[in-house]
């Protein structure tokens, strides 16, 4: 793909990387005219950076990490998005090592207990009551609940939450009914649509 090649040429020229891992739509060839380019770049920079430049009409969402960051212990939760990523460059084997470690981390995910899931659902219901006040705090909690409840959905399903983009794709692929209910809650600013989503979570646990 010409667009992908141009972006890679830019990244190589700009950062002289040792590893490039592409993930998201450009990794699985589902990208379209509206897709951004998601990647993890490892190079000799002295600090972490983010590149959001536009290359060939495509906005970048590229995270730049110094090689030294992965020499010792690091926070693997920062890079879970690279799971099933496409390793396009790997001069020193760091990229392959990270992909193996992320795969092992996800595979060994420790599911939450029933009591923990019930506590999360209880929190959702409490949030709903606060939202019904329809004040400024309620509006804030509306968005808070919408965001956190997606992660709670995956807790209920005994699956690791891997960020909004990948999680929404998985929700659509494996639970179309749940996807439509959650989408409705996102689209319509009505408490009933949000209640419907939380009720769906509760039924999924039972």
Residue pairs with C-beta under 8 A, 6 or more apart in sequence:
2 56
3 56
3 57
3 58
4 22
4 26
4 37
6 55
6 56
7 37
7 55
7 56
7 58
7 60
8 20
8 88
8 89
10 53
10 55
11 17
11 20
11 39
11 41
11 51
11 62
12 20
12 89
14 51
15 41
15 43
15 45
15 64
16 43
16 44
17 41
17 42
17 43
17 89
18 42
18 43
18 44
18 67
18 89
18 90
18 91
18 92
18 94
18 95
19 40
19 41
19 42
19 87
19 89
19 90
19 91
19 92
19 94
19 95
19 98
20 39
20 40
20 41
20 42
20 87
20 88
20 89
20 90
20 95
21 39
21 40
21 82
21 85
21 86
21 87
21 88
21 95
21 98
21 99
22 37
22 38
22 39
22 85
22 86
22 88
23 38
23 39
23 40
23 81
23 82
23 83
23 84
23 85
23 86
24 31
24 35
24 36
24 37
24 38
24 61
24 81
24 165
24 166
25 31
25 32
25 35
25 38
26 35
26 37
26 38
26 39
26 86
27 38
27 84
27 85
27 86
28 84
31 37
33 57
35 58
36 58
36 59
36 60
36 61
37 55
37 58
37 59
37 60
37 61
37 62
38 61
38 62
38 81
38 165
39 60
39 61
39 62
39 63
40 62
40 63
40 65
40 79
40 81
40 82
40 85
40 95
40 98
41 51
41 62
41 63
41 64
41 65
42 65
42 66
42 67
42 70
42 94
42 95
43 64
43 65
43 66
43 67
44 66
44 67
45 64
45 65
45 66
46 66
47 66
48 63
48 64
48 65
48 66
48 69
49 63
49 64
50 61
50 62
50 63
50 64
51 60
51 62
51 63
51 64
52 59
52 60
52 61
52 62
53 59
53 60
54 60
67 92
67 94
70 94
70 97
70 98
76 101
76 102
76 105
79 98
79 102
80 102
80 105
80 106
80 160
80 162
80 163
81 162
81 163
81 165
81 166
82 98
82 99
82 102
83 99
83 102
83 103
83 106
83 162
83 166
85 99
87 95
87 96
87 99
89 95
90 96
106 160
106 162
109 158
109 159
109 160
111 155
111 158
112 120
112 155
112 158
114 205
116 155
117 152
117 155
117 156
117 205
118 205
120 152
120 155
120 156
121 152
121 198
121 201
121 202
121 205
124 145
124 149
124 152
124 198
124 201
125 198
127 141
127 144
127 145
128 145
128 191
128 194
128 195
128 198
130 137
130 138
130 141
131 138
131 139
131 141
131 142
131 145
131 191
131 194
132 138
132 191
142 189
142 194
145 194
145 198
146 185
146 186
146 194
149 197
149 198
149 201
150 161
150 164
150 167
150 168
150 171
150 182
151 161
151 167
152 201
153 171
153 178
153 182
153 201
153 204
154 160
154 161
154 167
155 161
156 201
156 204
156 205
157 204
159 170
161 167
162 170
168 179
171 178
171 179
171 182
172 179
177 200
178 200
178 204
181 196
181 197
181 200
182 197
182 200
184 193
184 196
184 197
185 193
185 194
185 196
185 197
187 193
